[in-house]
Amino acid sequence: MMAAEGPFLAAIIARLADPKFNLAAWGVAFAFAVLVEAPVIMIMSASTALARDATSFRRLRTFTYVLNAVVTGVMLVVLIPAVFHAIMVDAIALPQEVADLTYVALWILLPWPGAIGYRRFYQGLLIRDGRTRRVAYGTIVRLTTMALTALVLYVTLAPPGAYVGAAALAAGVSAEAIVSRLMARDTVRSLCATTPDPSDGALGYRMIVRFYYPLALTSLIGLAVQPMLTFFMGRAPAPVESLAVFPVVASLSFIFRAMGLSYQEVVIALMGKHYDEVRALGRFALGLGLASSVGLALVALTPLAGIWFGAISGLAPDLARFAIVPTIVLIPIPFLSVILSFQRGILVVAHETRPITWATAIEVIGIVIGFPILGWKLGMVGVTAATLAFLVGRSAGIVYLLRPSVRVVRRQATERTPGGMWE
């Protein structure tokens, strides 16, 4: 359901004034807002894995609130005019029209990082408690609020499209954060009534930091990809067209990638103490990943692509044609995203989060090496070079995680099976 946000907002923005500049500005603003929120993304995995009693709940909650305050402070620093100009104009080389729209959009998105951290903390508690339906209900509230905000602004005020997208996202995620807390009341009450098990050991702040910082670093590195690609595309052939099309292409890809995004939490919740369910979870991952990529292929390789980019997304014919090749490049990404979630879940259950960080670093290195070769040296159009470099980097990160993931599963199977037998 969350994947509907991007295409919906892109369609609204494309139907307002100056769609090319506003789509580009909205894409840049969203990319930087996501980068700022990166340290809180994995809070859901942390609360799913670690919140087991009153003490661990309260300490994780305090840790989350402090982290939310820090990321909001970082957002404010980015919005200092001199800092913003140095990043957006001097470094990324955005056209002035795009930079001006991006600045206001980022101010509108100021509540975004803290609201994301808050709602992901309580959603993790719901997942741990088996109340996953309530997570879906929260997403329905988010989408409804987002859509109503966008439509009201579109019909009544018709402000620049980048402002509409930012306001709709900020309103939606704030509403979701509030209802997630309300729906988690019973879970919180149960946790607060649960005394710590002495055999588990007390969860201290040092332990939380040691567990969480590789995950936060993973998110920070991984979510730096979109701003980094924005920087690259701004200096590659057809920069404005690439920046305008990129959020639309990414939104379509996200519809199919989103099916596997929460699979990491599923693996954490269902794996079992000795990885009893690893085979079933692995089979499901393969089926889900293949189905997701086939779905994207059915859009990218058929006349549905023209319908999606033209009639639904509202792109002008030249931009719609521009979007087809990078979409085709991204066909394997949904499958790879599910496999990555499965690998990460295996490692998080074992509290071995460091390899996840290294894999993400390898992914980024692949992009950093790949894009300059494709976009600058070979002269490939920016958005196509960006998607191809992303595919190469993602594949490299997954290959790196194969060894530690298999090692963890084998170790757990050895502990489970007398004599070290493993099938």
ABEGO torsion letter per residue (X at the ends): XAAAAAAAAAAAAAABBGAAAAAAAAAAAAAAAAAAAAAAAAAAAAAAAABABAAAAAAAAAAAAAAAAAAAAAAAAAABAAAAAAAAAAAAGBBAAAAAAAAAAAAAAAAAAAAAAAAAAAAAAAAAAGBAAAAAAAAAAAAAAAAAAAAAAAAAAGBBAAAAAAAAAAAAAAAAAAAAAAAAAAAAAAAAABBBBAAAEBBBAAAAAAAAAAAAAAAAAAAAAAAAAAAAAAABBGAAAAAAAAAAAAAAAAAAAAAAAAAAAAAAAAAEAAGAAAAAAAAAAAAAAAAAAAAAAAAAABAAAAAAAAAAAGBBAAAAAAAAAAAAAAAAAAAAAAAAAAAAAAAAAAGBAAAAAAAAAAAAAAAAAAAAAAAAAAGBBAAAAAAAAAAAAAAAAAAAAAAAAAAAAAAAAAAABBGGBBX
